[in-house]
Amino acid sequence: MKSVENNKKSNIEEHIKEILDELRFYLSMHGGDLEYIRYENNYVYVRMTGSCYGCELQEHTLNDAIFESLRIEIPEIKGVINVDL
């Protein structure tokens, strides 16, 4: 059973990375970027970098852009958490 769970998590992580790669283009237009850290307990951990790091709109980007894009494709995701440098 553990193998099935690991395989499902691996598939979800690959899908998360694909979605984040698509979003990175839009972040780069404003000098920002993000790094995928991990997927754990239905939360996605990322690190906002470039001009996104410390930006006053960071929470808006995390919740309204990144989380919503992920949630639409992967409904079991509960949130996106930024991991500071």
C-alpha positions as CSV (number, residue, x, y, z in Angstrom):
1,M,0.0,0.0,0.0
2,K,2.9,2.4,0.8
3,S,4.2,2.0,-2.8
4,V,0.8,3.1,-4.2
5,E,0.8,6.2,-2.0
6,N,4.4,7.0,-2.9
7,N,3.5,6.6,-6.6
8,K,0.5,8.9,-6.3
9,K,2.6,11.5,-4.4
10,S,5.2,11.3,-7.1
11,N,2.6,11.9,-9.8
12,I,1.2,14.9,-7.9
13,E,4.6,16.4,-7.4
14,E,5.4,16.1,-11.2
15,H,2.1,17.8,-12.0
16,I,2.9,20.6,-9.4
17,K,6.3,21.2,-11.0
18,E,4.7,21.4,-14.5
19,I,2.2,24.0,-13.3
20,L,4.9,26.0,-11.4
21,D,7.1,26.0,-14.5
22,E,4.2,27.6,-16.5
23,L,3.8,30.2,-13.8
24,R,7.5,31.0,-13.6
25,F,7.2,32.8,-17.0
26,Y,4.8,35.3,-15.7
27,L,6.8,35.9,-12.5
28,S,10.0,36.4,-14.6
29,M,8.2,39.2,-16.5
30,H,8.4,41.2,-13.2
31,G,11.9,40.0,-12.3
32,G,10.7,37.3,-9.9
33,D,10.9,33.6,-9.7
34,L,10.0,30.6,-7.5
35,E,11.6,27.4,-6.5
36,Y,9.7,24.2,-5.7
37,I,10.7,22.9,-2.3
38,R,8.4,20.0,-1.4
39,Y,4.8,18.7,-1.3
40,E,3.7,17.5,2.2
41,N,0.4,16.9,3.8
42,N,-1.4,18.5,0.8
43,Y,0.6,21.7,1.1
44,V,3.0,22.9,-1.5
45,Y,6.2,24.6,-0.2
46,V,8.0,27.1,-2.5
47,R,10.6,29.7,-2.2
48,M,9.9,33.1,-3.8
49,T,13.0,34.7,-5.2
50,G,14.1,37.6,-7.3
51,S,11.8,40.6,-7.0
52,C,9.1,38.3,-5.5
53,Y,11.2,37.9,-2.4
54,G,9.9,40.5,0.1
55,C,7.5,42.0,-2.3
56,E,4.4,43.5,-0.7
57,L,2.2,41.6,-3.2
58,Q,3.8,38.2,-2.3
59,E,0.8,36.9,-0.4
60,H,-1.5,37.9,-3.3
61,T,0.8,36.1,-5.8
62,L,0.9,33.0,-3.5
63,N,-2.8,32.8,-2.8
64,D,-4.5,34.3,-5.9
65,A,-2.1,33.1,-8.6
66,I,-0.1,30.1,-7.5
67,F,-2.5,28.4,-5.1
68,E,-5.5,28.9,-7.4
69,S,-3.7,27.6,-10.4
70,L,-2.6,24.5,-8.5
71,R,-6.0,24.0,-6.8
72,I,-7.9,24.0,-10.1
73,E,-5.7,21.2,-11.4
74,I,-5.1,19.3,-8.1
75,P,-8.1,19.9,-5.8
76,E,-6.5,18.1,-2.8
77,I,-4.0,20.9,-2.4
78,K,-4.9,22.9,0.7
79,G,-2.4,25.8,0.3
80,V,1.0,27.1,-0.8
81,I,3.6,28.1,1.8
82,N,6.5,30.4,1.1
83,V,9.8,29.2,2.7
84,D,12.1,32.2,3.4
85,L,15.7,32.1,2.3
